[in-house]
Structure formats: structure tokens, C-alpha cells
Amino acid sequence: MRFAKLALVVSLLLALVVPFATAQGGGEGLTIGFSQIGSESAWRTAFTDAVRAEAEARGINLLFSDAQQSQENQIAAIRAWLAQGDVDAIILAPVIATGWDDVLEEAQDAGVPVVIVDRNVDSDPSLYVTRVSSDFVHEGRLAAAWLVQATSGNCNVVELYGTVGSAAAEDRHAGFAEVLGLFSGMEIIRSETGDFVRSNGKQVMESFLSSEDPANICAVFAHNDDMAIGAIEAIKEAGLVPAVDILVVSVDAIPDIFDSMDAGETNATVELSPFMGGPAFDAVVAHLNGEELPKQISVGGGLYTSRAAYDADR
């Protein structure tokens, strides 16, 4: 039985998410509204920059709205675009999963297709064209699979949870807990939200270290790299050695996390590709051309323990 479980872990580490192929390029002359969650992390900023660059390269007029982590701001922006009647499509990166039915129905009634990117919505899939995203559950599984291997299946883990109610946080937790549940020696002993923000990650990690015997904490799993970097600062300030006394695994693969790896302060990160703009624009063009699309278009990423390995895949 244990051999079967370890075989599953290895298969997770080797698995790749295979993206759905659409016709590449196109979109010149289209006006597309892009409702972005905000700029809560370095990855989010990289994602925004990548979408803008892709739109410019294609000749797409991109109407950008920064929601500043507010669903109300996102809904208001979408309704404003619909009222103006000048958008051919809308791309939505939802801050949370629930509460989108009304505005998605309004877009559908107006004949404006919506493509969901990154996080998910808990709405009838008929209300949007498709979702372009990473597989968040798979990301959590990858992080857990690495940790199981690194600790021989014995580790007390503290978890820095992302924004409560977001698909990224819920799914990463679910995938991580699923794999840990296969091993009796693996346990999440504390979990608290840091809202994907670096300073919050530090604050929550400080709370973990003050409420738990640090010797009882084997590893920290952060739902994004920014919270992990905050946690690293808290670990160092507590007189401990990050990546040695407490292992660190997270998600995103931003440049700063590889700086931490180079310094020997981070163990592993799972890539969340910021390059979702191209597949999202492809989906819009394909839909407007009458093509049928799957409801999920995956953008894959691997697990990395060094900058050299990450650069080799670029």
C-alpha cells in the first residue's frame, strides 16, 4: 500500500497539464474589457503586464479595470462596459467564486461573451464561454507530493491560506490536503488566511511561531510566493533557518522566490503561468468565429527547486 502511495506521488510530480489547442493569434480591431482582481502580488502584476503586452501585439483595444480586490468594483466595471455598448468581449479574473450570476446574465443578454481567467466562478457554465486557468487542485497536489518526498511522509505543516472564497485558495488547499491525507504522518496543524499578501504572510507566520512550538513545525505551505516570502522573514526573525529548520513550498514561481532559492531560504515552488492572455484572446476569437470550445482551457506549470531548472524550461 505504501508503495502505491509513493508511486502516486511520483506520478503527480511528473504529470503535466496539457493545454487545449486553439487557432493562435488574431483579434486585431477588437475592443475587450479586462477586469483584473488587483495588484496584491508580484504574480498578479506580471499577469496584468503579460495580458497588456499580448493585447498590444495583437492590435486589440484593451479596456483595463483594476478592481483593487473588490468584487463590487468588478461588477460595476462590467456593467459600465455593457452600458456603453462598445466592447466585443469581456475577460474576467474574479476575486471570489460566488455572486456573479446576475452580471453574467446581463452580459449574455447583451450578446457580449465573457471568458473567465485564472480563478473560477461558481456559476452556470452556460453563462460564460470558457475558463482559461491553471489547475489549482493539481498545484496543491504537486506541492504536497514534493513535501511528502522531502520528509519521507512525516511532517507537521502550517498553511498560509489565500483569499477565503477564491478558487485558487480553496482548490490549492483541497489538492494539498488530498495528498497529505494518504500519509498518516502528514498533517496540517494550523491554517490561516494571508489574502495572498506578503505582509500578511509574515504576520500569520509570526502568529504560528508564537502559538506553536517551532520545533513542532516541519514545513510551511503558502498558497502563493508572496506569502511565503513574508513567512521566510518571520522565520528568520524568530532565529530559525528557513528551508532548513522549516521547509518552504509555495505557488507562483515569481522572480523573488528564485532569489530566495538562490539564498537557500526556499525549497520549492509550483509555477502558475502568467501567460493566460494569449489563450484567452484565442478563445474570444474562436467563439466569435462560431467555434465550440471546452469549458476549461488549462495553462500548465511544473514544480521547481532551482532557478536553473526553471530557466531551462523557458
C-alpha positions, -999 to +999 in steps of 0.1 A: +000+000+000+028+024+009+045+017-024+013+025-043+010+058-024+046+068-032+040+058-069+011+082-069+033+110-055+059+104-082+032+104-109+020+137-097+055+152-098+059+140-134+024+150-146+019+179-170-013+198-176-019+196-214-034+228-228-063+228-252-051+240-286-069+268-304-061+288-335-033+311-324-033+348-329-060+372-341-082+398-326-070+429-344-095+457-341-115+441-312-123+460-281-121+438-250-127+447-214-104+431-188-115+432-152-084+423-131-086+415-094-059+440-084-022+440-078-020+421-045+011+402-055+041+402-078+025+374-098-007+394-103+013+424-117+032+400-141-001+386-152-015+421-159+016+431-178+015+399-199-021+405-209-015+441-218+016+431-239-004+404-257-033+428-265-009+454-279+009+428-300-024+417-315-038+452-321-066+447-295-080+477-278-079+466-242-101+484-216-084+477-183-101+479-149-082+473-116-108+461-090-085+466-060-096+432-046-133+443-047-160+422-064-183+452-063-157+472-084-156+443-109-193+441-113-195+479-117-168+479-144-186+451-163-219+469-161-203+502-173-188+484-203-222+468-211-240+502-208-215+519-231-220+491-257-185+493-271-169+460-260-168+429-282-160+407-253-151+407-216-123+389-198-129+385-161-104+374-134-128+370-105-118+380-070-141+353-054-161+325-069-197+334-059-220+363-067-216+365-105-248+351-119-267+384-123-239+403-142-230+373-163-267+370-173-266+407-182-236+402-204-252+372-221-284+392-227-263+420-243-246+395-266-212+401-250-192+369-245-173+365-212-141+345-208-131+337-172-093+337-165-073+325-135-098+320-106-131+303-111-168+314-108-195+293-091-220+300-119-238+280-146-211+274-173-236+284-200-232+320-188-195+322-200-176+309-230-147+291-212-123+294-183-085+298-190-065+289-160-041+267-142-054+236-124-053+249-089-060+214-074-031+200-093-009+228-080-018+218-044-011+182-052+023+189-067+033+209-036+022+181-013+038+154-034+072+173-032+068+177+006+059+140+011+091+130-008+112+156+011+101+145+045+096+107+039+059+112+047+063+127+082+057+164+086+035+188+106+026+216+082+013+251+087-007+266+058-008+302+046-042+302+030-051+326+002-082+348-001-111+330+015-138+321-011-113+323-040-110+293-063-072+294-061-072+291-023-099+265-020-086+243-048-049+245-037-059+236-002-081+207-015-053+193-036-027+196-009-049+181+018-059+152-006-023+140-010-014+146+027-044+125+037-028+095+021+000+095+047-007+092+084+025+111+093+015+142+073-008+168+090-019+204+086-017+216+122-026+253+115-042+272+086-050+309+084-056+333+056-030+358+045-050+370+015-021+363-009-003+394+005+034+393+016+030+414+047+000+393+058+021+361+052+047+374+076+021+383+102+003+350+101+036+331+103+046+351+133+013+340+149+020+304+141+055+306+156+042+322+188+013+298+193+032+266+183+065+251+194+087+260+164+102+225+167+068+211+160+065+229+126+082+209+099+071+230+069+050+259+057+028+256+026+019+291+012-008+295-014+015+320-032+051+330-032+045+364-018+031+350+015+059+325+015+085+353+013+067+371+042+068+338+062+106+335+055+111+369+071+092+358+102+111+325+104+144+344+102+134+369+128+125+340+151+161+329+149+154+299+127+168+289+093+141+289+066+143+259+042+163+240+068+145+243+102+112+249+085+108+238+048+091+263+025+069+253-005+046+277-023+029+285-057+036+311-084+073+309-094+079+347-093+114+361-096+116+369-059+111+333-049+140+322-070+161+349-053+151+331-021+161+298-035+195+312-045+199+324-009+190+289+003+158+301+020+131+284-001+128+248-011+102+246-039+076+265-059+049+254-083+046+276-114+014+295-120+019+308-156+010+345-160+007+340-198-031+335-199-038+365-221-029+346-254-052+316-248-080+340-235-078+361-266-077+330-288-109+318-270-126+351-277-116+350-314-126+313-318-160+320-301-167+350-323-159+328-353-185+303-342-162+276-329-172+254-300-148+255-270-143+233-239-153+249-206-118+246-193-086+256-211-056+247-190-023+266-188+002+242-173+032+247-150+057+225-132+074+223-098+108+238-094+135+236-068+161+258-085+163+288-108+184+268-133+156+242-137+130+269-142+152+288-168+158+255-186+121+252-193+117+287-206 
